[in-house]
């Protein structure tokens, strides 16, 4: 080991130790810091030390270590299933039936962000998450609109340095906004998933309405069907399931604003898809073709057929099956179905975000910060479900906003990344 490496390591340990102390004393710093890294630090800026460490992983690990002993995470079934997957993944990798890359994704891109969400949720940071997301996603949406208008991505320009992810994407001659997310699909997915959190934040109704309108515009400017679909589903699910967080008047105002945005921008979006010609059609046909890989899956472990040796599998369930096997795939699909049912019966912003995104995962694999945000939202959602975090707004807020519905009881108020493989 060189002297320079030793000094650098000691400096990093010192800075990390200071950061852990701050996180332990002020959990809100951890909340804002993690979300800021997800929104504004590209995941392709990795540090190679044994494995490729993305910024979200480094900050997430610091949070989990820093909060150790202060949080009171009470394990529930989904915790056991997900962490059980991690434990089985370690054994499977040792036996050689999955690759080290598959284990890397499972532990550092799935389990770690989920643990961050569960940890912060257990110390009452759920409402802080919603408030922070509302502010940060507004900035993300503004930057996306500017990028679409100017064909300039500040993150690519300043941090790209030749990365394959730091390249503008086009559809029908128009730039597809991607922000710091490295791909328009990743940006569109996070924009859509943010809607229930913005909806449930403590900012004034007009502020939430403005941010949701901005998010809707930005999602359209990604020219990603996944982003548009997720945003629409998230908006509809929030309207139907998160009634406690908004007055009836504001809910209808948001739907009205969404209709105006759609009326103004959808024709332009459709023209872009028309101009794209066969590109968009071929993309959809490719996703349909991937279904032919289902018979190639192993019961356990990675598929070995040469037919699944593809550079990209644009379906997360199918990619999961290719990496881990048919039986784990069935189990994770059952978990997803249970999650949707719980999100409907005992909704909270984290679970609603996940449920709105699940249909889109059939046509896209996890990639970059989108992966971390998805599992972080799942962790927050489970924390609120089991009684940690934020149980919802106080009755006075509902009265202030003029909702006709009577406040529910306290018991009912607790309702329920790296390149794509």
N, C-alpha and C positions, 0 to 999 in steps of 0.2 A: 504494500500500500504506500502510495507516494505521500509526501508531506502535504501537498496541495489537497489531495483527496481527504486526508485526515482533518485538516483545518476546515475544509468545506463541510465535512460531516459534523464536526463539533459545533460549527455555527448554526447549521440546520437544526441540530438537537436543541441548542440554546433558544433559538427563535420558536421552535415547536413547543418547548417547555413553557415559555412565556405565553404562547397562544393558548395552551391547555389551561393554564391558570386563569386567563381572562374568560375563556369559555365556561369554566367551572363556576366562576363568580357571577357571570352575566350570560345566562342562556340565550337571551335575545340577540346577543352578538353572534352566537353560533347560528341562530336562525337566519339572520340577515346575511351573514357571511356565506353560508352554504348556498342559499338561493342566489346571491349575487354571483358566485362562481358558476353555478349552473347557467345563469342567464347571459353572462358576459365574458366568460373565460372559455375559449374553445377547448373541447376535449382532446383535440389532436395535438395540443401542446403538452406532450407527455414527457415524463422523466423515466429513463430506463435504469432500473435498479432491481435486478432479478426478474421483474416483469415490467410492463409499461404502466406507469402510474399516471393516470389522468388527474387533473386538478381537483375534480369532484371527489376522487378517491382519497387524496391526501387530506383535504379538509374534512371529509366524512370520517376518516379514521381518527383524526385529532378530536373531533366532537365526541365520538363514542368513547375514546380513552379519557377525555377530559370530564365527561359526565358520569364516568363509572363511579358507582357508589352513591351518587346523588339522585339518580332516577329510580323509579319503582316500577319497572316493567313487569307486569303480571302476565306470564306466558298464556296464550290462548291457542286454539287449534291451528290457526293459520301460521302463527309463529313456529309452532312445532313442525308443521308441514314444510315451510320454506327452509328453516334451519336444518330440518331432517334431510331435505334435498342436498343441502351443502355437505352434510356429513356423509351421506351416501355417495355424493360426487367425489369426495376425497378418496373413499375406498375404491370406487370405480376407476379413478385415475391410477391408483396404485396397482390395480389389477390389469390395467391397460385396455379397458373396454370403452373409455372415453379419452379424449385428448386433453392435454394440459391447457389448451386454449379454451375448451369447454368449461373446465373447472374454473379458470380465470374469470370467465363471464359470470358464472353462477355465484362465485364468492364476492367478487369486487364490483360487479355492475348490478347485481340483483340484491344479494343479501346485505351488503354494506349500506347502500342508500336506504333500504328498508329499515335497518337498525337505527340509522340516523333519525328517520321519521318517528320510529317507536320511542327512541330515547328522548327526543325533544317533546314529543307528545306527552310523555309520562311526567314531564315537569311543567305542564300547562302552557306549552308554546303554540298550540294549534291555532288559536286566534291570531297570534303574532304572525304565523305563517300566512294566513289569509290576507292580513293587512299588508305584509311585505310583498307578497305576490302581486297584489293590486297595484302597488307603486312600480315595482320592477318591470312587470309585464307591460305597463303603459309605456315605459321607456323603450322596451323591446319593440313594441308595435310602432312607435314613432320612427325608430331607426329602420324598421322594415319598409315603412311607407317612403322614407327618404331614399332608401336603397333602390326601391322599385322606380322612383321618379328620376334618379340620377345615375343609375347603373354603377353605383359606387358602394362597396362594402368596406367599412372602416376596419373591421377585424381582419379581413383578408389582406387589405393594404398594409396594415401595421404589423400583423403577426404571421402572415402566410408563409414567407420564406420558402416558397416552392412546394408546400404541402399539397397533396392531391385533393385534400378537402377544402383548400383555400382557393377555390375557383368558382367564378360565377356560373350559375346554371341558367339555361334559357328554355323557354317553351313558346313556340310560335313567334319567335323574335323578341319576346319580352323577358326581362330578367325575372327569375323566380327568387323572391326575397328569402334569405336564409339567416341573416344576422350572424350571431356568434356560433350558430349551431352546426355549421359545416354542411348542411343539407336542408333544402326547403321543406322536405317531409318532416324532419325533426323539429324545425321551427313551427310548422303548422300544427303538429301534434301537441306541442307544449302550449301554444296559443289556445287551442281548443280545451285542453285539460285545465287551463287556468280559469276558465269562465266560472265554474262553481265556487272557486275560492274568492274571486273578485266579487261575485254575487253575495258572498257571506262575510265580506270584510266590514269593518266598522266605519268606513268612510261614508260621507253623506250620500244620499241616493243619487243626486245629480253627478257626483264624481264616479260612482260605480257605473252609472249609465254611460257616461262618457268613455270610461275605460273599456267597457264591453263593446261599445260601438267601434272604438279603435282596434280592439282585438279582432273583431269581425272583418274589418277592412284589411288588416294585415294578413289574416288567414286567407282571404281571397287573393291577395297579391303574392302568396306563395305558389299559386296555381297548382296546388296539391289537392287532389281529391280527398286524401286522408285528412288533411288539415281542415278543409271545408266541412266534411262530414262530421268530424269530431266536434267542431265548433257548434254546428247546428244541433247535434245530439246533446251536447253539454248545455246549451241554452234551453232546449226543450225540457231536459231532465231537471234543470234548476228551477224552471218555471213550475213544473209539476210537483217536485219532491222537496224543494227547499223554500216552501211558502212562508215558513216562520221567519226567514231572514229578510224578507221584503214585504212591503205593503202591497195590497192588490193593485193600487194605483201605479206604483213604481214597476211592478211586474209587467203590467200591460204596456207601460211606457217603453220598457226595454224591448218587448216584442215588437212594438210599433217602430222603434228605431231600427231594429234588425230588419224589418220588412223594407224600410226606406233604403238602408244600406244595400240590401239584396237587389232592390229594384234599380238602383243606380249602377251598381258594379257588376252584377251577374251577366248582363249582356256583353260587357267588355271581356269578362272571363271566358264566356262561351266563344267569343270571337277568337280569343287566343288559342283555345283548344281546337277550333276549326282550322286556324292557321297552322297549328302543329301537325296537321295531316295525320299520317299513320303512326306518328311517334307515340301519342297517347294511347291509340288502339293497340299497338304492339305491346306497350307496357301492361295493359290489362290482359291481353292474350297470354303473355308470359306468365302472369300470376295464375291463370287458369291451367296452363300447362303443368305448373308445379304440382298440381293435385295428382298427377300420374306417378309421383314419387312415393305416395303413401304405401303401396305394396312393397316397396324396397326397404321399409324400416325394420330394424331389429327389435326384438322384444325388449331387450335391455342393451344399453350402450350404443355407440355410434354406428350408423349405417355403413356397411362395407361395400355396397354395390357401386361400381364405377359410375352408374347413372346419377348418383347424387353428388358427384364431385363438381359442384357448380361454384362459380365465383360469387354469386349472390343468390340467396333464397328469400324472396320478398313475401314471406309469410312467417310470422313468429311462431305460431303453433307447429308448422311443418319444420322449421329450422330447429325448434326444440326437440321434435321427434327424431330428426336426423342426428342431433348431438347426443341425446340421452336415451332414446328408445321409445317404443310404442306404449309400454306400460306407464312410464313416467309422464308421457304426453296425456294419456287418459286421466291420470290423477290430477295433473295441472289444469286440464279442461274442466274437471269436476269442481275444482277450487274456484275457477273463474265463474262457473255457473252459480255456485253458492254465493260468491261475491256479488253478483248481479242481484240475486234474490234479496240478500241482506241490504244492498244499497237501496232497493225499492221499499223494503219493509221498515228499515231503520236508517234512513239516509243521513249522511253528513257530507260536507264538501269533498273530502278526500275520496270517499267511496264512490260518490257520484262522478268525480273526475275519472276514476278508473273504469267504471261501468260505461261511460261515454266513449272511452278510448278502445275498449275491447273489440268492437266490430272492426275497427280500422286495423287491428293487429293481424287480421286474417290476410291483409294485403300489404303488410310492411313488416320488416324485422326491426327489432330494437337497434338503434344507432345513436352513438354519441350521447350528448347530455339528456336527450329524450329518455333514454333508459334510466338514468339516475333520477330524473324528475318523476317518472312513472312509479318507481318503487318507493321513492320518498313519500309521494302522495298516498301510496298504499299503507305505509307505516303510520302516517298521521291519521288516516282514516280508521285503521284498526285501533289506535290509541283512543280516539274519541268514542269509538263503538264500545270499548270496554270500560269507559268512564273516566279516562284521563283527558287532558287537553281542554278544549273549549266545548262546553255543553250547548252552546248556542247563545243568541242574544238575550239580554234581560227583557222582561215584560215592558219596562218603560220605553225601550227603543221601539217596540212594536206600537205602543200607544202613540209615541211621537210621530211615527210614520203613518198613523191613521189606518191600520189594518182592522178589518171588521171582525176578524176571528179572535176568539178568546185565547189567551196564552195557555199553552199546554202545561202539564205538570212537570215538575223537575225531572221525574223519572222518564217521561216521554221526550223531554228536551234533549237527553243524551241519545243521539241517533247514530241510530247506528252511524350501452354506451360505448370508446374505441370504434373502429369501423364495423359496419354490419357484417355478420358472418356470412 
